[in-house]
């Protein structure tokens, strides 16, 4: 394996990718604006809380500071142009809703409007503002969430990953790609192994180590021996027309084959050369005279 080399890089923000969200805000005169922010994220589950970091020099910063609320609108492939536009143009100079033909919708709780074209709209109320340096962080509580109904399947599950979400990484926008696994997939293998072990567990009507209902490697079956195989085969049997110790349904355990035998003569030769009657009590096999040659 090739050795990986590392270089000491200057300190900076290298946590990528990030969600480039469109933040809709409003002032006291109901003048609405949109600002694109990548420094946004979840900070608490219960109660649900988020944070966004904004430069104090931005036009929207003062709007949020005064209104103490905003709406986070998730962005998609269809909104990527508007997403970038709202990040480089100032609301002091242009009405972004009008310029981009975006649709406003009144929120349920906060003053800021929703962007209808976004698949998810998160209403937030500011609880605290932290002055950090180049950016100040607004900590807010989520008070309402709106989602597109066409992303809810027949089972009531919200299929957000089918909305074409966009990610921002090191100065570029990317469309989310293929799924690499679901949450918890790293331990799902253990669950599968446990399921396999269950196949060898004892069932109500079968043997202790039965693999399946009708057969298994060491399984019991209703009409077979302890280590029985299917009806027509056995690991330790030979077929009826072969070897000395072949089994058949109407023969003894080590019966001779009907058409061949490696160690015995046929009946006609036995009669001709005076074969002795086999003694059933003898342990050793009887000896038979060899065929006379030259006569």
N, C-alpha and C positions, 0 to 999 in steps of 0.2 A: 504494500500500500504506500502510495506517495505521501511523503510528509507534508503537512499543511503548514505554511509559513504565515506568521502574523506580523503586522506592522502597527506601531503605536500611532493612533490617529488623534487629531485634536478633539477635545470634548465638544459634544454637540448632540442634537436630538436625532437619534438613529432608530427610533421605534417606528418601523414601517412594516406593512402598509397600515393606512389609517382610513377612516370613513370621511370623505369630504362632504360635510352636511351643509345645507342651505338654512341659515337662521333668519327667520322672518321676525321683524320687530315693528313696533308702532310707537308714535309719540302722543302727546296730549291732544294734538290737533288732528289725530288719526292720519298722519302722514306715514305711510308704510314703506319699509325698506327690506332688502335682502342682503345678507353678507355671508359669504362662503368661508367656513372655518374647518380646518383639519384637526386643530387641537381640541378635540371633544371626546368624551367617553363616559362610560358607566362607572360610578364610584360606590354605589350601594344598591342592594337588592330590596331590603325591607327596612325603612321605606324606600321606594325607588327614587334614586337620586342620580343626577348627571352633573357634568361640569363642562364649561366651554372657556377657553382662554382667548382674550381679545386685546389687541393693542389699544391703549387709551387714546391714541391719535385717530382711530377709526371713527367714522361718522356714526356708526351703529352703537359704539360704546356708550355714548351719552344717552342714547335712546333706551338702552337696557338699564342703565344706571337710574334713570328717572322712572321708567314704567315698572321695573322690577319683574319683568316677565319676558318670555320669548317662546318661539316654536321651533323645534328641530325638525327639519324636513329631510328625509333620506333621499339620496340621489341615485339615478339609474342611468343606463346607457342613453336613453332619450333625453335626459336632462344634463348630459355632460357639458354641452356647449353653454347652457345657462349657468351651470355650476362654475365654470371657469370665468365666465363674464362677470358674475356677481362677486368674484374674488379679486378682480382687477379694476373694476369700475366703482366709483364712489356714488353713494346715494345723494350727495350734495349736488351732483351735476346731472343726474339722470333718474327718471322713474323706471326702475328695473322691471316692475310688473308690466308696465305698458310697453317698454322696449322689447321685452322677451315674450310678450303675449301669454303671460302666466295668469292663471285664474286664482282669485282670492276666494276664501270662504271664512266666514266668521267662526271663531273658535268658541268652544262651550264655556270656558272659564276665563282664559287670559284675554288681554286686549289685542295682542298680535294675531294676524290672520294666518290661516293655513294655506299652503300651496297645494291646490287640488291635484296637480300632475304628479306629485310625490306619492309613492305607495304607502308611506308611513309618516304620520304627523304627530309629534310629541309635544304636548303643552307643558310648559315648565314655569314655575314661580321661583324667583331668586330668594335664597335664604341668607346668603353671605357673599361678600366680594373680597378676595384675597389679593393684595398688592404684592406681586412677585418680582417684577423687574420690567423687562420689555413687554410682558403681557400681564394682565390681571385676570384672575380666574373667578368666574361666576359659578357658585355652587347653587344648584336649583333642585327642587323637588318636582317629580313628575306628577301632574294632577289629572291628565287625560291623555289617551292615545287613540288615534284614528287610523284605520287600515282600509285598503281597497277591498271591496267585497269579492271582486273577481279573482282574488288570490286565496280565497277560502274554499277548500274542496268540499265534497259532499259529506265528508266525515267531520266537518267543522275544524279541520286543521289549517292553520295559516301557512301557506307555501311562500314564504318571503323570498327564498332563494331562487324562485322562478321569476322574480321581478326584474332581473338584469341589473343587480346592484353594482356600483362602481367603487373602486378602492384607489387611494392616492398613495404613491410610493416614490419618495426621493425626487419630487418634481414632476411626476408623470401620473396620468390617470389610467387605470386598468379595469377591464371588465372581469368580474370574478369568473374563474374557470371551473374545471371539473371538481367534483367532490372527492376528497381523499379518505373520508371515513366519518362516521358519526361519533358524537360524544360517547366515550366509554368503549370504543371499538378495540382499544389496546388490551382490555381485560375480557373481551367477549370470547376470545379463544378458550379461556378457562371454562366458560359456561358451556361451550361446545364439547369440550372434553368430558365435562360432567354428564352431558347428555349421552355421549357414547358409552360411558360407564353404566348408565341406566339401562342400556340395551342388554347388558350382561346380568342385570339384577333378576332375582327370582320373581316369576310371575305366578298368578294364582293357580294355573293348571299345568305348569311345566316344571322342569327340573331346576335345581339350584343355579346352574350356570347356563341356562338356556339363552341363546343369543336372540332368537326370534321365535315366533309361535310354532313354526313347523320344522325348522332345522337350524343347525349351528355347528361351529367348529367342534365344540365339545358338548353340544346340546343333546337333550333327551327328546325322544319322540314317542308318541303313544304306542306305536307298533314295532319299535326297534329295541335293540339292546341298549345298554347304558351309553355306549359310544357309537351308536348306530349312524349310518349314512343313508342316503336315499335308497329306494327299493331295489334298484337295478345295479348298484355299485357298492363296493366296500373297499376301504383303504387296504385291508389285509386279505381280501379275497382275490382270486383269479376267476376269469370267466369259465363257464362250464366246459368249453371245448379245449381248454388248455390245462396246464400243469398237474402234477401229481396230487396236489392237495386242494384242488378246486372244489368249491362248494356249489351245490345246486339244491333246488327245493325238495327233490325226491331222493336225495342221496344222503349218506352219512357224512360226518364232518370231514373225513379224509377219503372220500369215495373215489373210485377210479372213474375216469371219463368213459362215456359210452362208446366212443369211436377210436380212442387211442390210449395207450399206456406205455410209459417209457420203460418199465421194469418187468412187465409180464407178457407172456405169449397169449395169443388168442385161444379160444376154446378148442378149435379144431386141432391145433398143434398140441395143446395140453392133453387132449384125449388120445391123440396118436402116439405120443411118447410117454404116456402113463403118468400124468400129473397126480401127485398125492393130494388127498383131501386136506385142506388147511385146518390145522388144529386151532380152534378159537382161543384155547387157554394158553397157547405158547406165546411167549413174548417176542421171540425171534421169528422173523419171516421164514417160511419153509423154503427148502432148497429144491430146485428143479433140475432135472438132467439136461445137460447141454445137447444141442442137436448134433447128431453124429454126422461127421463129414466123410465124404468119399464113398458113400454107399448109394 
